[in-house]
Amino acid sequence: MTYSFREILPYYRRNLKVAMPVVLTQLGAALVGLFDSIMVGHYGTTDLAAVSFSNAIFFTVMVFSMGAIMGITPLVGHAHGRLEKLRSESDESAEAVAQQHEKIASYLGNGLVYAGLICLVSFALLAPCIGLLDWFGQEPVVVACARPYYILIVLSILPFLLFCFCKQFLEGLGNTIVAMVITICCNLLNILLNWVLIFGHWGFRAMGAEGAGWATLISRMLMPVCFLAAMFVRREWRRYFGLLRGRMISLGELRRLIAIGTPIGLQSFCEAFLFTASFVIIGWINKETLAAHHIANQMADLTFMLALGIGAATTIRVSHQLGHGDLHAVRMASRASVHLCLLMNTIGAAIMIFGRNYIPYIFTDDPAVVPIASQLLVIAGTLQYVDGLQCIGAAMLRGIQDVRVPMRIAMIAYIGVALPLGLLLTFPVGLGAKGMWISFVIALAIPAVLYHIRFNKQLKRMEYGTKTSI
């Protein structure tokens, strides 16, 4: 079925209205990592490799945790969409509206308990690795530099995940601006603290990678405090805290959150595990290649934030329209997101490919790192298309609460295909780090295709009233 540009144009506008604050939020988060890398890279190649190695381990767990918390958004979004529909229907009773408010409050209470459990599990998984960093086969000088930085970012995961929960809850309610403002402000603080602590200004000693860790911890501790304050200031959101009752915390609701959140978390974990493993594997070559890989990965992460922001908006828009019962709007909003993602990824790919000979110098002037990074940026630019499409496809499926099959697809593609192929191309074939990046492109193309096929199939089932339960 084809649609005219005039028909789909309003969906571009609505998606962008929701997406742009999320895109700016995600870009802000990515820019912190980018500035960390730039500043630490100019401090020393060893410190850059240490930050790269530490973040590779840390983000494997953190990405799972953030993904698991994402499960709150489609549930709140669907309930909020239903609430909006009730408000628009004059024949609906005030009691029905009140019940819907209580349902959202229930998601808030159970979600806070669930997020607390995720925080504890994440810390329990990351903390033991402090004493195991020597086991990953990295150069001893890199491990020694990485340990203090790693300890600090592990401590930062607790406040950061609380911030993520608040962010996902408000996104379910359709608000994406508060997270943007808080993220930008705290990230500016992070950059300032980087300058002070990495290089040693204002009377502080130069700490290199450790200074970047302190900057991250301080800024992340501030983020949830600002978010909770913002939620209490606005009456509409404060109401949900006022509606909270102990009886709302139920094992059944927690199980539902786990049933939605865990597959999303595992799906995110599989992709993160692939990239974490790639840092360990490429670290076996030498620290210069690892630093080059980190530069290409930082640029890919930065452009991926555009797709991630559009994806978050897609989940919100799809869940809201599903709550309204408007499947045509679900399809149109999803299609608009795909078009927007392809446009933004084209821009990102062009920047990396045409800027490949200049971008590495932003991070380092090491002559052993720059030529390797330039080669990897070409492949990273190509990666943008398949990575963006799989991100939007996963977001569309989350919006209709279809999460189990995408998790299985991710496991097969990222762990069953990408890792063995990456090892083969990197070492026996002899392509080095380029081989690992080629395996990324091939593996991510699998979910990029299958997620969209799955979404269209599920939507047709819903249109004909035969959609199976999830």
HUGI-V395773 format. One record per backbone hydrogen bond with DSSP energy under -0.5 kcal/mol. NH is the residue of the N-H (numbers start at 1). CO is the residue of the C=O. E is the energy in kcal/mol with one decimal. If there is no record, write none. Layout:
# HUGI-V395773
nh:NH co:CO e:E
nh:NH co:CO e:E
This chain:
# HUGI-V395773
nh:8 co:4 e:-1.7
nh:9 co:5 e:-2.0
nh:10 co:6 e:-0.6
nh:11 co:8 e:-0.9
nh:12 co:8 e:-1.5
nh:13 co:9 e:-2.0
nh:14 co:10 e:-2.4
nh:15 co:11 e:-2.6
nh:16 co:12 e:-2.6
nh:17 co:13 e:-2.2
nh:18 co:14 e:-1.7
nh:19 co:15 e:-3.1
nh:20 co:16 e:-3.0
nh:22 co:18 e:-0.8
nh:23 co:19 e:-3.3
nh:24 co:20 e:-2.7
nh:25 co:21 e:-2.1
nh:26 co:22 e:-3.1
nh:27 co:23 e:-3.1
nh:28 co:24 e:-2.2
nh:29 co:25 e:-2.1
nh:30 co:26 e:-2.6
nh:31 co:27 e:-2.9
nh:32 co:28 e:-1.5
nh:33 co:29 e:-1.3
nh:34 co:30 e:-2.4
nh:35 co:31 e:-3.3
nh:36 co:32 e:-2.6
nh:37 co:33 e:-2.3
nh:38 co:34 e:-2.8
nh:39 co:35 e:-2.8
nh:40 co:36 e:-3.0
nh:41 co:37 e:-2.8
nh:42 co:38 e:-1.8
nh:43 co:39 e:-1.0
nh:44 co:40 e:-2.1
nh:48 co:44 e:-1.8
nh:49 co:45 e:-2.4
nh:50 co:46 e:-2.2
nh:51 co:47 e:-2.5
nh:52 co:48 e:-2.3
nh:53 co:49 e:-2.6
nh:54 co:50 e:-2.6
nh:55 co:51 e:-2.5
nh:56 co:52 e:-1.6
nh:57 co:53 e:-1.4
nh:58 co:54 e:-2.6
nh:59 co:55 e:-3.0
nh:60 co:56 e:-0.7
nh:61 co:57 e:-1.0
nh:62 co:58 e:-2.4
nh:63 co:59 e:-2.7
nh:64 co:60 e:-1.1
nh:65 co:61 e:-2.4
nh:66 co:62 e:-3.0
nh:67 co:63 e:-2.4
nh:68 co:64 e:-2.6
nh:69 co:65 e:-2.0
nh:70 co:66 e:-1.3
nh:71 co:68 e:-1.2
nh:72 co:69 e:-1.8
nh:73 co:70 e:-1.3
nh:74 co:70 e:-0.7
nh:75 co:71 e:-0.8
nh:76 co:72 e:-2.6
nh:77 co:73 e:-3.1
nh:78 co:74 e:-2.3
nh:79 co:75 e:-2.0
nh:80 co:76 e:-2.8
nh:81 co:77 e:-2.4
nh:82 co:78 e:-2.0
nh:83 co:79 e:-2.2
nh:84 co:80 e:-2.5
nh:85 co:81 e:-1.8
nh:86 co:82 e:-2.3
nh:87 co:83 e:-2.3
nh:88 co:84 e:-1.5
nh:89 co:85 e:-0.8
nh:89 co:86 e:-0.8
nh:90 co:88 e:-0.7
nh:92 co:89 e:-1.7
nh:97 co:93 e:-1.4
nh:98 co:94 e:-2.4
nh:99 co:95 e:-2.3
nh:100 co:96 e:-1.6
nh:101 co:97 e:-2.0
nh:102 co:98 e:-2.2
nh:103 co:99 e:-1.8
nh:104 co:100 e:-1.9
nh:105 co:101 e:-2.3
nh:106 co:102 e:-2.2
nh:107 co:103 e:-1.8
nh:108 co:104 e:-1.9
nh:109 co:105 e:-2.5
nh:110 co:106 e:-2.7
nh:111 co:107 e:-2.0
nh:112 co:108 e:-2.1
nh:113 co:109 e:-1.7
nh:114 co:110 e:-2.6
nh:115 co:111 e:-3.1
nh:116 co:112 e:-2.1
nh:117 co:113 e:-2.0
nh:118 co:114 e:-2.2
nh:119 co:115 e:-2.3
nh:120 co:116 e:-2.0
nh:121 co:117 e:-2.4
nh:122 co:118 e:-2.6
nh:123 co:119 e:-2.4
nh:124 co:120 e:-2.2
nh:125 co:121 e:-1.7
nh:126 co:122 e:-2.2
nh:127 co:123 e:-2.7
nh:128 co:124 e:-0.6
nh:129 co:126 e:-1.0
nh:130 co:127 e:-1.8
nh:131 co:128 e:-1.0
nh:132 co:129 e:-1.0
nh:133 co:129 e:-0.5
nh:133 co:130 e:-0.5
nh:135 co:132 e:-1.9
nh:136 co:133 e:-1.2
nh:137 co:134 e:-0.8
nh:142 co:139 e:-1.0
nh:143 co:139 e:-2.0
nh:144 co:140 e:-2.4
nh:145 co:141 e:-1.4
nh:146 co:142 e:-2.0
nh:147 co:143 e:-1.9
nh:148 co:144 e:-0.5
nh:149 co:145 e:-0.7
nh:150 co:146 e:-2.9
nh:151 co:147 e:-2.3
nh:152 co:148 e:-1.6
nh:153 co:149 e:-2.0
nh:154 co:150 e:-2.0
nh:155 co:151 e:-1.8
nh:156 co:152 e:-1.2
nh:157 co:154 e:-1.2
nh:158 co:155 e:-0.8
nh:160 co:156 e:-1.7
nh:161 co:157 e:-2.2
nh:162 co:158 e:-1.4
nh:163 co:159 e:-2.0
nh:164 co:160 e:-2.2
nh:165 co:161 e:-2.1
nh:166 co:162 e:-2.1
nh:167 co:163 e:-2.6
nh:168 co:164 e:-2.7
nh:169 co:165 e:-2.5
nh:170 co:166 e:-2.3
nh:171 co:167 e:-2.2
nh:172 co:168 e:-1.8
nh:173 co:169 e:-1.1
nh:174 co:171 e:-1.3
nh:175 co:170 e:-2.5
nh:176 co:174 e:-0.6
nh:180 co:176 e:-0.9
nh:181 co:177 e:-2.4
nh:182 co:178 e:-2.4
nh:183 co:179 e:-2.6
nh:184 co:180 e:-2.5
nh:185 co:181 e:-2.3
nh:186 co:182 e:-2.7
nh:187 co:183 e:-2.4
nh:188 co:184 e:-2.1
nh:189 co:185 e:-1.7
nh:190 co:186 e:-2.1
nh:191 co:187 e:-2.4
nh:192 co:188 e:-2.2
nh:193 co:189 e:-2.7
nh:194 co:190 e:-2.4
nh:195 co:191 e:-2.2
nh:196 co:192 e:-2.0
nh:197 co:193 e:-3.2
nh:198 co:194 e:-2.9
nh:199 co:194 e:-0.6
nh:199 co:195 e:-0.7
nh:200 co:196 e:-0.8
nh:201 co:196 e:-2.2
nh:204 co:201 e:-2.0
nh:207 co:197 e:-2.4
nh:208 co:198 e:-1.9
nh:210 co:207 e:-1.4
nh:212 co:208 e:-1.4
nh:213 co:209 e:-1.7
nh:214 co:210 e:-2.0
nh:215 co:211 e:-2.0
nh:216 co:212 e:-2.0
nh:217 co:213 e:-2.3
nh:218 co:214 e:-2.4
nh:219 co:215 e:-2.0
nh:220 co:216 e:-2.2
nh:221 co:217 e:-1.8
nh:222 co:218 e:-1.1
nh:223 co:219 e:-1.0
nh:224 co:220 e:-0.8
nh:225 co:221 e:-0.6
nh:226 co:222 e:-2.0
nh:227 co:223 e:-1.9
nh:228 co:224 e:-2.6
nh:229 co:225 e:-1.9
nh:230 co:226 e:-2.1
nh:231 co:227 e:-2.2
nh:232 co:228 e:-1.6
nh:233 co:229 e:-1.3
nh:234 co:230 e:-1.3
nh:238 co:234 e:-2.6
nh:239 co:235 e:-1.9
nh:240 co:237 e:-1.0
nh:241 co:237 e:-0.7
nh:241 co:238 e:-0.6
nh:242 co:238 e:-1.9
nh:243 co:239 e:-1.8
nh:244 co:240 e:-0.5
nh:244 co:241 e:-0.7
nh:248 co:245 e:-1.7
nh:249 co:245 e:-0.5
nh:249 co:246 e:-1.3
nh:250 co:248 e:-0.8
nh:254 co:250 e:-2.1
nh:255 co:251 e:-2.5
nh:256 co:252 e:-1.8
nh:257 co:253 e:-2.4
nh:258 co:254 e:-2.5
nh:259 co:255 e:-2.7
nh:260 co:256 e:-1.9
nh:261 co:257 e:-3.5
nh:262 co:258 e:-2.3
nh:264 co:260 e:-1.1
nh:265 co:261 e:-2.9
nh:266 co:262 e:-2.9
nh:267 co:263 e:-2.4
nh:268 co:264 e:-2.4
nh:269 co:265 e:-2.6
nh:270 co:266 e:-2.3
nh:271 co:267 e:-1.3
nh:272 co:268 e:-2.5
nh:273 co:269 e:-3.5
nh:274 co:270 e:-1.8
nh:275 co:271 e:-1.8
nh:276 co:272 e:-2.8
nh:277 co:273 e:-3.0
nh:278 co:274 e:-1.8
nh:279 co:275 e:-1.6
nh:280 co:276 e:-1.9
nh:281 co:277 e:-3.0
nh:282 co:278 e:-2.8
nh:283 co:279 e:-1.7
nh:284 co:280 e:-0.7
nh:284 co:281 e:-1.2
nh:285 co:282 e:-1.5
nh:286 co:282 e:-1.0
nh:290 co:286 e:-1.8
nh:291 co:287 e:-2.3
nh:292 co:288 e:-2.1
nh:293 co:289 e:-2.5
nh:294 co:290 e:-2.1
nh:295 co:291 e:-1.9
nh:296 co:292 e:-2.2
nh:297 co:293 e:-2.5
nh:298 co:294 e:-2.5
nh:299 co:295 e:-2.0
nh:300 co:296 e:-2.3
nh:301 co:297 e:-2.7
nh:302 co:298 e:-2.1
nh:303 co:299 e:-2.1
nh:304 co:300 e:-2.2
nh:305 co:301 e:-1.4
nh:306 co:303 e:-1.1
nh:307 co:303 e:-0.9
nh:308 co:304 e:-2.7
nh:309 co:305 e:-2.4
nh:310 co:306 e:-2.1
nh:311 co:307 e:-2.6
nh:312 co:308 e:-2.4
nh:313 co:309 e:-2.1
nh:314 co:310 e:-2.1
nh:315 co:311 e:-2.3
nh:316 co:312 e:-2.0
nh:317 co:313 e:-3.0
nh:318 co:314 e:-3.0
nh:319 co:315 e:-2.4
nh:320 co:316 e:-2.4
nh:321 co:317 e:-2.4
nh:322 co:318 e:-2.2
nh:323 co:319 e:-2.1
nh:324 co:320 e:-1.7
nh:325 co:321 e:-0.8
nh:325 co:322 e:-0.5
nh:326 co:321 e:-2.4
nh:327 co:325 e:-0.9
nh:330 co:326 e:-1.5
nh:331 co:327 e:-2.2
nh:332 co:328 e:-2.3
nh:333 co:329 e:-2.7
nh:334 co:330 e:-1.8
nh:335 co:331 e:-2.3
nh:336 co:332 e:-2.4
nh:337 co:333 e:-1.7
nh:338 co:334 e:-1.8
nh:339 co:335 e:-2.0
nh:340 co:336 e:-2.4
nh:341 co:337 e:-2.5
nh:342 co:338 e:-2.3
nh:343 co:339 e:-2.0
nh:344 co:340 e:-2.3
nh:345 co:341 e:-2.7
nh:346 co:342 e:-1.7
nh:347 co:343 e:-1.6
nh:348 co:344 e:-2.3
nh:349 co:345 e:-2.9
nh:350 co:346 e:-2.2
nh:351 co:347 e:-2.1
nh:352 co:348 e:-2.0
nh:353 co:349 e:-2.7
nh:354 co:350 e:-2.5
nh:355 co:351 e:-1.3
nh:356 co:353 e:-0.9
nh:358 co:355 e:-1.7
nh:359 co:355 e:-2.9
nh:360 co:356 e:-0.6
nh:361 co:358 e:-1.0
nh:362 co:359 e:-2.1
nh:363 co:359 e:-0.6
nh:363 co:360 e:-1.1
nh:364 co:360 e:-2.2
nh:369 co:366 e:-1.4
nh:370 co:366 e:-2.0
nh:371 co:367 e:-0.6
nh:373 co:369 e:-2.3
nh:374 co:370 e:-2.1
nh:375 co:371 e:-1.5
nh:376 co:372 e:-2.0
nh:377 co:373 e:-2.0
nh:378 co:374 e:-0.8
nh:378 co:375 e:-0.6
nh:379 co:375 e:-1.0
nh:380 co:376 e:-2.5
nh:381 co:377 e:-1.9
nh:382 co:378 e:-1.5
nh:383 co:379 e:-2.0
nh:384 co:380 e:-0.8
nh:384 co:381 e:-0.8
nh:385 co:382 e:-1.0
nh:386 co:382 e:-0.6
nh:387 co:383 e:-2.5
nh:388 co:384 e:-2.3
nh:389 co:385 e:-2.2
nh:390 co:386 e:-2.1
nh:391 co:387 e:-1.8
nh:392 co:388 e:-2.3
nh:393 co:389 e:-2.4
nh:394 co:390 e:-2.3
nh:395 co:391 e:-2.0
nh:396 co:392 e:-2.5
nh:397 co:393 e:-1.9
nh:398 co:394 e:-2.2
nh:399 co:395 e:-1.9
nh:400 co:396 e:-0.9
nh:400 co:397 e:-0.5
nh:401 co:398 e:-1.7
nh:402 co:397 e:-2.9
nh:403 co:401 e:-0.8
nh:407 co:403 e:-1.2
nh:408 co:404 e:-1.7
nh:409 co:405 e:-2.4
nh:410 co:406 e:-2.4
nh:411 co:407 e:-2.2
nh:412 co:408 e:-2.2
nh:413 co:409 e:-2.6
nh:414 co:410 e:-2.8
nh:415 co:410 e:-0.5
nh:415 co:411 e:-1.6
nh:416 co:411 e:-1.6
nh:417 co:412 e:-1.1
nh:418 co:413 e:-2.1
nh:419 co:414 e:-0.7
nh:420 co:415 e:-0.5
nh:421 co:417 e:-2.1
nh:422 co:418 e:-3.0
nh:423 co:419 e:-2.5
nh:424 co:420 e:-2.1
nh:425 co:421 e:-2.6
nh:426 co:422 e:-2.3
nh:427 co:423 e:-2.2
nh:428 co:423 e:-0.6
nh:429 co:424 e:-2.6
nh:431 co:425 e:-2.5
nh:432 co:426 e:-1.8
nh:434 co:431 e:-1.1
nh:435 co:432 e:-1.0
nh:436 co:432 e:-0.9
nh:437 co:433 e:-1.8
nh:438 co:434 e:-2.2
nh:439 co:435 e:-1.8
nh:440 co:436 e:-1.4
nh:441 co:437 e:-1.7
nh:442 co:438 e:-2.0
nh:443 co:439 e:-2.6
nh:444 co:440 e:-2.7
nh:445 co:441 e:-1.1
nh:446 co:442 e:-0.6
nh:446 co:443 e:-1.1
nh:447 co:443 e:-0.8
nh:448 co:444 e:-1.6
nh:449 co:445 e:-1.3
nh:449 co:446 e:-0.6
nh:450 co:446 e:-2.5
nh:451 co:447 e:-2.6
nh:453 co:449 e:-1.8
nh:454 co:450 e:-2.5
nh:455 co:451 e:-2.4
nh:456 co:452 e:-2.2
nh:457 co:453 e:-2.0
nh:458 co:454 e:-2.6
nh:459 co:455 e:-2.6
nh:460 co:456 e:-1.9
nh:461 co:457 e:-1.7
nh:462 co:458 e:-2.1
nh:463 co:459 e:-2.3
nh:464 co:460 e:-1.7
nh:465 co:462 e:-1.0
nh:466 co:461 e:-3.5
nh:467 co:461 e:-0.7
